[in-house]
């Protein structure tokens, strides 16, 4: 039987689940998607309707099928949450600190692509019903499951 799956590209990532410590490994994004040029983004992968995604831990090479519901965050090194340079330059940057249900804190920026009158942190957090949203630093982009955010506060 021929393999009809779409080509996937491995992306190094750190996975944090509701149980356990953060672990390095790889996720797999589609090389092409029908709604834009280029590969699937990590945010698109996490917000697809499927309940699971593939993750290959660095410690052993067995692929695990990870429940998105049990995923607190997925972090990717030095990858802007918005890949299109024109969109990224037009986006407003909002400083944010998140306090997660574990008590840990995550600080960074949110790239807000909303009308000026609706470009507050509250607007960004409420703009989508998707489970995951992006917060980035100079070192990494963190894709955070909003179900595990106790609260957020604007910075700067």
Backbone as CSV, one residue per row, in Angstrom:
resi,resn,N_x,N_y,N_z,CA_x,CA_y,CA_z,C_x,C_y,C_z
1,UNK,0.841,-1.172,0.000,0.000,0.000,0.000,0.892,1.242,0.000
2,UNK,0.645,2.206,-0.872,1.484,3.400,-0.932,1.279,4.279,0.300
3,UNK,2.360,4.997,0.667,2.297,5.915,1.800,1.698,7.229,1.322
4,UNK,0.527,7.592,1.854,-0.165,8.804,1.415,-0.018,9.954,2.413
5,UNK,0.878,9.821,3.366,1.049,10.884,4.351,1.809,12.062,3.748
6,UNK,1.552,13.245,4.293,2.248,14.449,3.843,3.640,14.486,4.453
7,UNK,4.618,15.025,3.723,5.969,15.138,4.284,5.958,16.037,5.521
8,UNK,6.730,15.653,6.521,6.825,16.396,7.775,8.278,16.785,8.025
9,UNK,8.453,17.916,8.671,9.779,18.416,9.020,9.941,18.376,10.533
10,UNK,11.041,17.763,11.029,11.260,17.766,12.478,11.689,19.152,12.962
11,UNK,11.189,19.534,14.129,11.527,20.820,14.748,11.946,20.541,16.189
12,UNK,13.173,20.930,16.574,13.579,20.748,17.974,12.681,21.567,18.897
13,UNK,12.255,20.957,20.000,11.336,21.628,20.923,11.510,21.073,22.329
14,UNK,11.077,21.854,23.308,11.020,21.411,24.703,9.552,21.310,25.095
15,UNK,9.172,20.156,25.584,7.787,19.859,25.919,7.601,19.864,27.430
16,UNK,6.584,20.577,27.902,6.216,20.565,29.308,4.789,20.055,29.412
17,UNK,4.635,18.911,30.078,3.323,18.316,30.296,2.833,18.631,31.703
18,UNK,1.591,18.313,31.986,1.036,18.573,33.308,1.758,17.768,34.378
19,UNK,2.345,16.651,34.009,3.113,15.817,34.935,4.549,15.737,34.434
20,UNK,5.513,15.970,35.312,6.908,15.814,34.935,7.585,17.115,34.574
21,UNK,8.884,16.986,34.308,9.722,18.131,33.962,9.717,18.350,32.451
22,UNK,10.193,19.509,32.054,10.334,19.820,30.629,11.339,18.848,30.012
23,UNK,11.030,18.375,28.809,11.952,17.455,28.148,12.187,17.865,26.704
24,UNK,13.456,17.802,26.264,13.780,18.141,24.882,13.430,16.999,23.943
25,UNK,13.184,17.364,22.710,12.882,16.372,21.682,12.555,17.055,20.370
26,UNK,11.726,16.402,19.571,11.328,16.938,18.269,9.827,16.780,18.084
27,UNK,9.228,17.796,17.451,7.868,17.696,16.958,7.964,17.674,15.446
28,UNK,6.839,17.480,14.761,6.874,17.344,13.306,5.775,18.203,12.688
29,UNK,6.194,19.210,11.903,5.239,20.085,11.216,5.150,19.691,9.745
30,UNK,3.983,19.939,9.158,3.788,19.641,7.741,4.636,20.585,6.888
31,UNK,5.206,20.061,5.823,6.040,20.890,4.944,5.218,21.902,4.154
32,UNK,3.941,21.571,3.925,3.051,22.484,3.187,1.669,22.453,3.842
33,UNK,1.015,23.594,3.792,-0.378,23.685,4.235,-1.163,24.417,3.154
34,UNK,-2.450,24.147,3.037,-3.211,24.742,1.935,-3.519,26.232,2.087
35,UNK,-3.460,26.780,3.292,-3.918,28.150,3.500,-2.820,29.221,3.472
36,UNK,-1.549,28.847,3.297,-0.485,29.840,3.115,0.748,29.157,2.536
37,UNK,1.665,29.973,2.025,2.932,29.442,1.516,3.800,29.012,2.683
38,UNK,4.639,28.038,2.429,5.596,27.607,3.433,5.058,26.522,4.342
39,UNK,5.883,26.127,5.303,5.501,25.029,6.196,4.471,25.463,7.237
40,UNK,3.879,24.484,7.844,2.972,24.698,8.972,3.762,25.328,10.122
41,UNK,3.136,26.209,10.870,3.784,26.767,12.047,3.503,25.872,13.253
42,UNK,4.297,26.030,14.287,4.085,25.265,15.513,2.719,25.604,16.106
43,UNK,2.352,26.875,16.068,1.052,27.292,16.593,-0.083,26.632,15.818
44,UNK,0.057,26.548,14.506,-0.964,25.862,13.698,-1.058,24.388,14.073
45,UNK,0.081,23.739,14.254,0.102,22.340,14.667,-0.666,22.153,15.978
46,UNK,-0.359,22.977,16.959,-0.979,22.824,18.273,-2.461,23.169,18.275
47,UNK,-2.882,24.054,17.394,-4.282,24.474,17.371,-5.123,23.742,16.334
48,UNK,-4.533,22.752,15.649,-5.351,21.891,14.786,-6.355,21.140,15.649
49,UNK,-7.481,20.704,15.093,-8.519,20.060,15.919,-8.144,18.682,16.474
50,UNK,-7.136,18.028,15.914,-6.746,16.714,16.422,-6.286,16.837,17.878
51,UNK,-6.563,15.812,18.672,-6.256,15.840,20.090,-4.834,15.471,20.458
52,UNK,-4.049,14.941,19.511,-2.696,14.471,19.802,-1.719,14.958,18.739
53,UNK,-0.435,15.020,19.112,0.622,15.312,18.151,1.812,14.407,18.464
54,UNK,2.654,14.207,17.463,3.818,13.321,17.617,4.990,14.096,18.215
55,UNK,5.676,13.437,19.160,6.849,14.011,19.821,7.871,12.898,19.993
56,UNK,9.103,13.164,19.569,10.190,12.200,19.746,11.132,12.748,20.817
57,UNK,11.105,12.169,22.035,12.011,12.644,23.093,13.468,12.429,22.698
58,UNK,14.307,13.339,23.124,15.735,13.239,22.842,16.349,12.051,23.590
59,UNK,15.820,11.745,24.772,16.377,10.682,25.610,16.249,9.299,24.979
60,UNK,15.133,9.019,24.347,14.989,7.770,23.595,14.299,8.132,22.294
61,UNK,14.435,7.331,21.312,13.958,7.740,19.985,12.597,7.174,19.625
62,UNK,11.839,6.713,20.623,10.490,6.248,20.360,9.553,7.439,20.259
63,UNK,8.752,7.479,19.215,7.796,8.566,19.043,6.634,8.361,20.009
64,UNK,6.296,9.427,20.739,5.149,9.418,21.640,4.036,10.248,21.022
65,UNK,2.815,9.837,21.215,1.659,10.614,20.779,1.156,11.373,21.998
66,UNK,1.362,12.695,21.983,1.137,13.550,23.147,-0.257,14.167,23.101
67,UNK,-0.951,14.101,24.216,-2.262,14.731,24.339,-2.091,16.246,24.439
68,UNK,-2.761,16.974,23.580,-2.692,18.436,23.644,-3.309,18.955,24.936
69,UNK,-4.326,18.268,25.440,-4.994,18.681,26.664,-4.046,18.618,27.859
70,UNK,-3.071,17.708,27.842,-2.117,17.556,28.929,-0.821,18.340,28.696
71,UNK,-0.758,19.084,27.596,0.425,19.888,27.258,0.285,21.274,27.864
72,UNK,1.208,21.639,28.748,1.225,22.976,29.344,1.850,23.953,28.362
73,UNK,3.015,23.581,27.810,3.679,24.450,26.836,4.634,23.648,25.967
74,UNK,4.936,24.220,24.835,5.916,23.683,23.912,6.791,24.862,23.522
75,UNK,8.093,24.744,23.711,9.008,25.858,23.441,9.960,25.502,22.319
76,UNK,10.166,26.455,21.425,11.008,26.275,20.251,12.063,27.371,20.255
77,UNK,13.332,27.005,20.086,14.425,27.975,20.103,14.356,28.949,18.936
78,UNK,14.565,30.212,19.255,14.767,31.286,18.272,13.875,31.212,17.047
79,UNK,12.599,31.060,17.245,11.675,31.034,16.115,10.590,32.065,16.384
80,UNK,10.502,33.070,15.535,9.497,34.108,15.724,8.104,33.499,15.598
81,UNK,7.153,33.937,16.439,5.802,33.392,16.366,5.093,33.760,15.069
82,UNK,5.522,34.848,14.445,4.980,35.257,13.145,6.124,35.158,12.151
83,UNK,5.991,34.277,11.160,7.082,34.031,10.215,7.182,35.106,9.128
84,UNK,6.069,35.702,8.733,6.048,36.693,7.659,6.642,38.010,8.165
85,UNK,7.775,38.475,7.586,8.425,39.704,8.072,7.521,40.938,8.014
86,UNK,6.667,41.040,7.006,5.769,42.198,6.895,4.754,42.197,8.039
87,UNK,4.202,41.032,8.341,3.248,40.921,9.453,3.937,41.185,10.778
88,UNK,5.144,40.656,10.945,5.868,40.827,12.197,6.213,42.298,12.434
89,UNK,6.607,43.011,11.372,6.962,44.425,11.536,5.733,45.278,11.835
90,UNK,4.552,44.848,11.407,3.321,45.600,11.657,2.719,45.283,13.028
91,UNK,3.111,44.175,13.626,2.539,43.754,14.904,3.057,44.620,16.044
92,UNK,2.216,44.831,17.031,2.615,45.520,18.266,3.175,44.505,19.238
93,UNK,4.208,44.885,19.968,4.790,44.000,20.964,4.291,44.411,22.354
94,UNK,3.727,43.450,23.050,3.244,43.691,24.401,4.038,42.835,25.375
95,UNK,4.596,43.452,26.397,5.269,42.693,27.439,4.244,41.963,28.289
96,UNK,4.554,40.715,28.644,3.607,39.911,29.408,4.347,39.016,30.398
97,UNK,3.749,38.824,31.555,4.213,37.810,32.492,3.033,36.876,32.742
98,UNK,3.283,35.583,32.586,2.263,34.577,32.845,2.625,33.835,34.121
99,UNK,1.636,33.555,34.938,1.807,32.667,36.078,0.983,31.425,35.767
100,UNK,1.676,30.287,35.707,1.039,29.032,35.328,0.489,28.313,36.561
101,UNK,-0.364,27.328,36.337,-0.991,26.602,37.446,0.036,25.920,38.332
102,UNK,1.219,25.637,37.816,2.294,25.033,38.608,2.950,26.047,39.535
103,UNK,2.643,27.330,39.340,3.277,28.397,40.104,4.465,29.008,39.391
104,UNK,4.932,28.384,38.308,6.070,28.937,37.563,5.630,30.163,36.773
105,UNK,6.612,31.012,36.488,6.350,32.251,35.755,7.054,32.205,34.413
106,UNK,6.451,32.843,33.447,7.013,32.951,32.104,6.821,34.384,31.639
107,UNK,7.909,35.060,31.330,7.841,36.436,30.864,8.320,36.539,29.426
108,UNK,7.809,37.495,28.710,8.221,37.707,27.328,7.330,38.719,26.643
109,UNK,7.165,38.546,25.344,6.366,39.460,24.536,5.318,38.682,23.764
110,UNK,4.212,39.341,23.530,3.171,38.836,22.644,3.167,39.740,21.422
111,UNK,3.129,39.156,20.237,3.047,39.914,18.985,1.578,40.054,18.632
112,UNK,1.064,41.266,18.778,-0.369,41.511,18.650,-0.686,42.068,17.276
113,UNK,-1.532,41.358,16.552,-1.992,41.791,15.225,-3.476,42.131,15.306
114,UNK,-3.775,43.179,16.038,-5.150,43.604,16.242,-5.258,45.094,15.951
115,UNK,-6.472,45.592,15.701,-6.632,47.040,15.501,-6.128,47.812,16.722
116,UNK,-5.593,48.993,16.492,-4.985,49.809,17.553,-5.890,49.940,18.783
117,UNK,-7.191,50.156,18.570,-8.105,50.347,19.696,-8.398,49.046,20.451
118,UNK,-7.954,47.912,19.914,-8.156,46.614,20.570,-6.837,45.851,20.652
119,UNK,-5.770,46.529,21.045,-4.446,45.908,21.046,-3.852,45.836,22.452
120,UNK,-4.715,45.647,23.445,-4.228,45.455,24.812,-3.916,43.971,25.015
121,UNK,-3.216,43.658,26.093,-2.933,42.264,26.416,-4.228,41.479,26.588
122,UNK,-5.209,42.060,27.236,-6.504,41.400,27.402,-7.127,41.062,26.052
123,UNK,-7.032,41.981,25.096,-7.569,41.738,23.754,-6.835,40.589,23.078
124,UNK,-5.500,40.552,23.221,-4.704,39.476,22.637,-5.108,38.125,23.218
125,UNK,-5.224,38.056,24.530,-5.558,36.793,25.178,-6.973,36.326,24.854
126,UNK,-7.882,37.262,24.613,-9.273,36.913,24.316,-9.603,36.889,22.834
127,UNK,-8.639,37.203,21.962,-8.912,37.318,20.519,-9.194,35.976,19.854
128,UNK,-8.779,34.903,20.468,-8.913,33.593,19.845,-9.470,32.585,20.835
129,UNK,-10.207,31.630,20.327,-10.685,30.526,21.158,-9.727,29.337,21.081
130,UNK,-8.636,29.491,20.321,-7.645,28.424,20.208,-7.042,28.122,21.574
131,UNK,-6.667,26.872,21.770,-6.112,26.446,23.058,-4.741,27.073,23.334
132,UNK,-3.919,27.240,22.299,-2.538,27.703,22.486,-2.336,29.109,21.937
133,UNK,-1.460,29.867,22.601,-1.044,31.186,22.133,0.462,31.307,22.343
134,UNK,1.072,32.293,21.692,2.532,32.419,21.700,3.007,33.569,22.577
135,UNK,4.078,33.299,23.326,4.829,34.310,24.066,6.291,34.055,23.720
136,UNK,7.008,35.101,23.322,8.381,34.868,22.883,9.375,35.721,23.659
137,UNK,10.597,35.220,23.669,11.745,35.929,24.231,12.804,35.946,23.129
138,UNK,13.949,36.521,23.406,15.012,36.512,22.397,15.545,35.100,22.162
139,UNK,15.403,34.229,23.141,15.949,32.875,23.034,14.956,31.847,22.503
140,UNK,13.648,32.052,22.738,12.679,31.004,22.386,11.285,31.582,22.226
141,UNK,10.450,30.811,21.544,9.017,31.085,21.504,8.336,29.985,22.300
142,UNK,7.476,30.394,23.218,6.752,29.462,24.080,5.303,29.440,23.626
143,UNK,4.818,28.269,23.275,3.433,28.087,22.885,2.720,27.530,24.108
144,UNK,1.871,28.350,24.712,1.307,28.077,26.021,-0.160,27.688,25.888
145,UNK,-0.547,26.648,26.606,-1.941,26.212,26.657,-2.661,27.110,27.660
146,UNK,-3.624,27.881,27.181,-4.289,28.862,28.046,-5.014,28.218,29.231
147,UNK,-5.312,26.923,29.150,-5.969,26.221,30.263,-5.077,26.141,31.495
148,UNK,-3.759,26.337,31.334,-2.823,26.235,32.454,-2.262,27.580,32.879
149,UNK,-2.913,28.662,32.472,-2.517,30.008,32.896,-3.422,30.434,34.039
150,UNK,-2.830,30.692,35.215,-3.614,31.217,36.331,-3.972,32.674,36.066
151,UNK,-2.935,33.453,35.721,-3.189,34.839,35.350,-2.036,35.381,34.531
152,UNK,-2.327,36.482,33.858,-1.332,37.193,33.044,-1.358,38.644,33.483
153,UNK,-0.201,39.275,33.376,-0.180,40.708,33.650,0.729,41.392,32.643
154,UNK,0.342,42.609,32.248,1.165,43.352,31.291,2.457,43.802,31.944
155,UNK,3.515,43.811,31.167,4.814,44.320,31.603,5.225,45.481,30.704
156,UNK,5.913,46.415,31.284,6.514,47.501,30.539,5.563,48.397,29.907
